[in-house]
Amino acid sequence: MPGYSLAAMSFQELDFRNLTPARLWRSLDPEERMLAARAFFAHAWGDPSARREGEMAIARALRFREEAVRKLPVDRRAGYLAKAVQPPDSLAGSLLLALHVEERRALLSAFLDALEIPHQGGMIADDHALQPPSPEALARATDALQTRFPAREVDVYLASLLALDPGSWDGLAEVLEARTGSAAAG
């Protein structure tokens, strides 16, 4: 599969064995960042402390008061967050989660269905004790996604899982290296 260029680095340049949410965020293209930032602010899906962290990051980056940031329309806040802020791992993780939960839920559901992991609308069931899937199961599930979703979205989702929960999804490093021809492969 030919590589595609990302904003700050290509997927081939990401070290999937040491991936963090902030590194992945920096690799997203501007449109993906904006989509994630809009989802982060437009929907009341997550923890209010995450939203406050985003507003504080904008205030610091622009040297605004936090109160002034809160009064901005969602699209302005989202634009500043997507373009002017280099988020730490905690905020980048919330942004990646917002992107997938709000904008790509069908992808989440299809992946979990392919792995036979119980879920509700793409969110793993609370009563399910997730065990790391085998590399073979991850490869099969990823193959199933390829026929239904754009490769870019699949790769960003898999990398997000790996960055957000490497203990459960460490097998995805090998899958991503194979999919992207990463220099770290092998």
C-alpha positions as CSV (number, residue, x, y, z in Angstrom):
1,M,0.0,0.0,0.0
2,P,1.5,3.4,-0.9
3,G,2.2,5.7,2.0
4,Y,0.2,8.8,2.5
5,S,1.7,12.0,3.8
6,L,0.5,13.4,7.1
7,A,0.8,16.9,8.5
8,A,3.9,16.7,10.6
9,M,5.1,13.2,9.6
10,S,4.0,10.3,7.6
11,F,2.5,7.1,9.1
12,Q,5.8,5.4,8.0
13,E,7.7,7.7,10.3
14,L,5.6,6.9,13.4
15,D,7.2,4.5,15.8
16,F,4.2,2.3,16.5
17,R,6.0,0.5,19.3
18,N,6.3,3.8,21.2
19,L,3.2,5.7,20.0
20,T,1.6,8.3,22.2
21,P,-1.6,10.2,21.7
22,A,0.3,13.5,21.3
23,R,2.6,12.0,18.6
24,L,-0.4,10.6,16.7
25,W,-2.3,13.9,17.0
26,R,0.7,15.7,15.4
27,S,0.6,13.2,12.5
28,L,-3.1,13.9,11.7
29,D,-3.8,16.2,8.7
30,P,-5.5,19.5,9.4
31,E,-9.0,18.3,8.3
32,E,-8.8,15.3,10.7
33,R,-7.7,17.6,13.6
34,M,-10.5,20.0,12.9
35,L,-13.1,17.2,12.8
36,A,-11.8,15.9,16.1
37,A,-11.7,19.3,17.7
38,R,-15.3,20.1,16.6
39,A,-16.5,16.7,18.0
40,F,-14.6,17.5,21.2
41,F,-16.4,20.8,21.7
42,A,-19.7,20.2,20.0
43,H,-20.9,17.2,21.8
44,A,-21.3,16.5,25.5
45,W,-19.8,13.1,25.2
46,G,-17.0,13.2,27.6
47,D,-15.5,14.4,30.9
48,P,-16.0,18.1,31.6
49,S,-12.4,18.2,32.9
50,A,-11.2,17.3,29.4
51,R,-13.2,20.2,27.9
52,R,-11.7,22.5,30.5
53,E,-8.2,21.2,29.6
54,G,-8.9,22.1,26.0
55,E,-10.1,25.6,26.8
56,M,-7.1,26.1,29.1
57,A,-4.7,24.9,26.3
58,I,-6.2,27.4,23.9
59,A,-6.0,30.2,26.4
60,R,-2.3,29.5,27.0
61,A,-1.5,29.2,23.3
62,L,-3.2,32.4,22.4
63,R,-2.6,34.3,25.7
64,F,-6.3,34.7,26.3
65,R,-8.1,34.4,29.5
66,E,-9.9,31.1,29.9
67,E,-13.2,33.0,30.4
68,A,-12.8,34.6,27.0
69,V,-12.1,31.2,25.3
70,R,-15.3,29.7,26.8
71,K,-17.4,32.5,25.2
72,L,-16.0,31.8,21.7
73,P,-18.3,29.9,19.3
74,V,-17.6,26.2,19.0
75,D,-16.1,26.5,15.5
76,R,-13.6,29.2,16.7
77,R,-12.6,27.1,19.7
78,A,-12.2,24.1,17.5
79,G,-10.1,25.9,15.0
80,Y,-7.8,27.2,17.6
81,L,-7.5,23.8,19.2
82,A,-6.8,22.1,15.9
83,K,-4.3,24.7,14.6
84,A,-2.7,26.6,17.5
85,V,-2.4,24.0,20.3
86,Q,0.1,21.2,20.7
87,P,-1.8,19.1,23.2
88,P,-0.3,16.9,25.8
89,D,-1.1,13.2,25.8
90,S,-4.2,13.6,28.0
91,L,-5.8,16.2,25.8
92,A,-4.7,14.5,22.6
93,G,-6.2,11.3,23.9
94,S,-9.6,13.0,24.5
95,L,-9.5,14.5,21.0
96,L,-8.8,11.1,19.4
97,L,-11.6,9.6,21.4
98,A,-14.0,12.3,20.4
99,L,-13.1,11.9,16.7
100,H,-13.9,8.2,16.8
101,V,-16.9,8.2,19.2
102,E,-18.6,11.0,17.4
103,E,-17.6,10.7,13.8
104,R,-16.5,7.1,13.2
105,R,-18.7,5.0,15.4
106,A,-19.6,2.5,12.6
107,L,-15.9,1.8,12.2
108,L,-15.6,1.1,16.0
109,S,-18.6,-1.2,15.9
110,A,-17.4,-3.1,12.8
111,F,-13.9,-3.7,14.4
112,L,-15.3,-5.0,17.7
113,D,-17.8,-7.2,15.9
114,A,-15.0,-8.7,13.8
115,L,-13.2,-9.5,17.1
116,E,-16.4,-10.7,18.7
117,I,-15.9,-8.3,21.6
118,P,-19.2,-7.3,23.2
119,H,-20.0,-3.6,22.8
120,Q,-22.8,-1.0,22.7
121,G,-22.5,1.2,19.7
122,G,-18.7,0.8,19.4
123,M,-18.0,1.1,23.1
124,I,-16.8,-2.0,24.8
125,A,-19.3,-3.3,27.3
126,D,-18.5,-2.3,30.9
127,D,-18.9,-5.8,32.1
128,H,-16.4,-7.2,29.5
129,A,-12.9,-7.9,30.8
130,L,-10.9,-7.2,27.6
131,Q,-8.0,-9.6,26.9
132,P,-5.5,-8.5,24.3
133,P,-6.6,-10.1,21.0
134,S,-4.1,-12.3,19.2
135,P,-2.1,-10.9,16.3
136,E,-4.0,-13.2,13.9
137,A,-7.4,-12.0,15.2
138,L,-6.3,-8.4,14.8
139,A,-5.1,-9.0,11.3
140,R,-8.4,-10.7,10.3
141,A,-10.5,-7.9,11.9
142,T,-8.4,-5.3,10.1
143,D,-8.8,-7.1,6.8
144,A,-12.6,-7.0,7.4
145,L,-12.5,-3.2,7.8
146,Q,-10.5,-2.6,4.6
147,T,-13.5,-3.5,2.5
148,R,-15.9,-1.1,4.3
149,F,-13.9,1.9,5.3
150,P,-11.2,4.2,3.9
151,A,-7.7,3.0,4.6
152,R,-6.8,6.3,6.2
153,E,-9.6,6.1,8.7
154,V,-8.8,2.5,9.5
155,D,-5.1,3.3,10.1
156,V,-5.9,6.3,12.3
157,Y,-8.4,4.3,14.4
158,L,-6.0,1.4,14.9
159,A,-3.2,3.8,15.8
160,S,-5.6,5.5,18.2
161,L,-6.4,2.2,20.0
162,L,-2.7,1.5,20.3
163,A,-1.8,5.0,21.6
164,L,-4.7,5.1,24.1
165,D,-4.4,1.5,25.5
166,P,-1.1,-0.1,24.4
167,G,-1.5,-2.9,27.1
168,S,-4.7,-4.2,25.4
169,W,-3.9,-3.4,21.8
170,D,-0.1,-3.9,21.5
171,G,-0.6,-6.4,18.7
172,L,-1.7,-3.5,16.5
173,A,1.8,-2.2,16.3
174,E,2.8,-5.2,14.0
175,V,-0.5,-4.8,12.0
176,L,0.1,-1.1,11.5
177,E,3.8,-1.6,10.5
178,A,2.7,-4.2,7.9
179,R,-0.1,-2.0,6.6
180,T,2.0,1.1,6.3
181,G,5.4,-0.3,5.4
182,S,6.7,1.5,8.5
183,A,10.4,2.0,8.8
184,A,10.2,0.5,12.3
185,A,8.8,-2.8,11.0
186,G,10.9,-5.8,11.3
